[in-house]
Amino acid sequence: MLFLLIHGAWHGGWAWQAVAERLRMRSHEVHAPDLPGLGADAENLSPTIGLEDHIEAVLQDVPHLLCAHSYGGMIARAIVDRRPHLIEGLVLIEALWPSNGQRALDLLAPAARSETERTIRNDGDGWRIPVPNVERFAIPDPETAAAVGQRLTPHPAKTFTDKIDLQAPSPLGTYLIANDREPQPYAETAARLGAEGWTVQAASGGHELMLTQPDFVAAALFAAAEKNRKDVR
């Protein structure tokens, strides 16, 4: 099975290394690309990179199980809208999950939205979202937090201000959330999706569960893949 792993804002495909190793140990194929302007492509960051650029960069024309982290949920939502017949399972890690016409900014809490807009305007030349303080991710291990902080790069602001165009209802999936963040920015999203029939699972480890709890994330991916096999039979 092919697993498509989509990283969040400021991150890169490097964020999935531990999870990818566990998937490959079971002979699965893993695609964890760097989104345009991020990760290994950070030197190509530009004001023109928008949400559609990120979507087009990772669209797959083969069956795959989809997993997205944080901002990556915007991209995942577009993928399942455009390629529903190719999705063999869906897992989100503290991810945004928009409705038609929404922007990533619209899904942030009011205080976080205002702060992001201010940062873009004052510190990002009007088109970049500068790297935040890694403390906001509530990573419990200081060494891991320091390593993450060193690898984050500025994010193209246009991806947060572009509206998403959706045609189909949201499918069901699994939503992973940290139970050791206070306040928990994704609690409302998890509750809403849980009420819609999603499987919601929690673990300690802060916002970066793919780094702090790779076994937990891999288990959720394997369970989603197995569920799809049973549903297809």
N, C-alpha and C positions, 0 to 999 in steps of 0.2 A: 504494500500500500504506500502511496505517496502522502506524506504529511507536509502541508504548506504552513509555515510558521511566520507570522507577521509581527514585527517588533513595533514598539510604541515610539512616541516623540522623543527626540534627542538620542535614541538608541541606535543599534545596528543589528545585523544578523548575529553578531557576537553574543548577544544576550541569550541566545538559544543553545549555546554549545553543550551545556550539561544535559539538557533535555534531548537534544539531537543525538548525543552519544547513546542514551538509553534506548532511543527508537532504533538506531542503527544496529544495536546489539541484537535486536530481534529481526534483523534483515529487512527493515523498512527503509524506503527511500525518503530523504528529508531535503526540503528546499526551504532555506531560511535566508532570503535575499536581503541585501541592504536597499532600503527605499532611496529613491533619487534625492541626492543632497545630504544623505546621512550615512553613518558608518564609514565603510571604505570609500564611499562616494562623497564624503563631506567636502572635499575640495571643489566640488561642482555645485555647491549650494548657491542658489540664485533667487532673486525676487519673483521669477516667473513660475517656479515650481508650485503647483497647486494640487488639490485633492485628486483630480482626474489623472495627473501624472503618476501619482502613487498607485492609483487603482490599476491603470493600464500596465504598470511595470510588473504587477504580480498576478494578473489574470491568467488562469490556467485553462487549457482546453482538454485536459485529461482528468479522470476522476481523482479526487483527493480529499483528505480530511483536513479541515481548516482550523487553525488555532491563532488567535490574535490577542495581543496585550495592549491595554490602555488605548491610546489614540488609534492603534491598529484596528480597533473595532469599527471605525468609520470605513476602512478599506474592506474589511470582512463583510460588512453589511452590504456594500455594493457588489461584492463578488457573489454572494448567495442570491442577490437579486438578479444578476445577469447570467449566472451559471448554475441555477438551482439543481439541474439534473446531474451535475458533476460533483456535488458535495456529498461526501460519504460520512460526514460527521462534523460537528461544530463545537468548539470549546473556546470560551473567552476567559481571559485572566484580567480581572478588574478593568474591563474595557468599556469604552463608549459604545452605545447601541442606538443610533439615531432613527427618527421617523423621517418621512419624506420632507425635503425642504429645510431640514435643520443643518446647522453648522456645528463643528466641534465646539466652538465657543459657547453655543447655546446650551450645551450639555454640562458645562461647568457650573459649580455653585456660584451665586452672584459675586461673592468676594473674590473667588479665584478668577472669574471672568474679568472683573475690573482690574485685578492685578496683572493679568496676562495682557490685556489691552494697554495698560500703562507701560508695561515692560517693553512691548513691541514698539510703542511710540517713543519712549525715552531712551531705551538702551539697545534697541534692535534696528535702528535706522528706518523704522516703519515697515520692515519686511522680514525681520528675523525674530524668533523667540529665543532669547539667550538661555544658556544652560542654567537650570535652577539649582538651588542648594540641595544636595543629595539627601539632606535630612528630611525633606518632604516625603520621601519614599519609605520612611520608617523601616529601613533595613536593620535588623537586630545585630548583625555581626559587623563590627567596625572595619575589619579588613575588607570584607565584601563591599561595604559602603564606599570605602576609599577607592577600591578598584573600579567600581561603577562610575564614581564621580570623575575619575581620570579619563574615562572613555566616552562620556557624553559629549555631543557636539550640538551647536545651534540648530534650530528647527525652522523650516520655511513657514512663515506666518500665514501665507495664502491657503495652506492646507487646513487651517483652523477657521478661515473666514469664508471659504467656498461652501455653498449649499449642496447637499447631496440630493441626487435625483433617483428616486425609488419607484418601482412599479408594482411590486408584489408584496404580500404580507410577510412578516418576519417568520422564519422557521423556528423550531425549537432546538435547544442545544444544552450545553452544560456551562454554568457560570461559576468560576472560581474566585473566591474573595478572601482577603486576609481578615483574621479575627483578632488581630493585635494592633489595629490602627484606631486612634481616637483623636479627632472624629474620623469616621470611615466615609470617605468621599463617594464610595460606590455602593453604599448601603441601599439607597433608594433604587438604583438600577437593579441590584440583585433582588430586592423585594418585588419590584414590578415584574421582572422576568419570571421569578418563582411563581407569582400569581398566575402567570400566563401558561405555566406548565413546564418551565425549564427546570433542570436539575441544578440545584445550588449547593456547592460544597465549600467549606471554609477550612483554613489552616493558618497557623502562625507563620510569619515570615515577611510581613510588610508587602509593599506594592510589587516587589520583584520576585514573585513566587517561582518563576522559571529558574531563577538563580539560587534562591534560598531553600526551595522545596522542589527540586527537580523530580524526585521520585513521586511526589504527590501529583505533579502536573503530568508526568508520563503515564501514571496510572489512570488519570482521567481521560487521556487520549486513547489509551488502549481500550478502556471501557466504552468510549464513544464508537470506536472502530468495531468492537464486538457487537454492540447494539445495532449498528447499521447492517452487519452481516445477518443477524437474526431477523431484522425487519425485511431484508431483501428475500429471504427464504420463503 
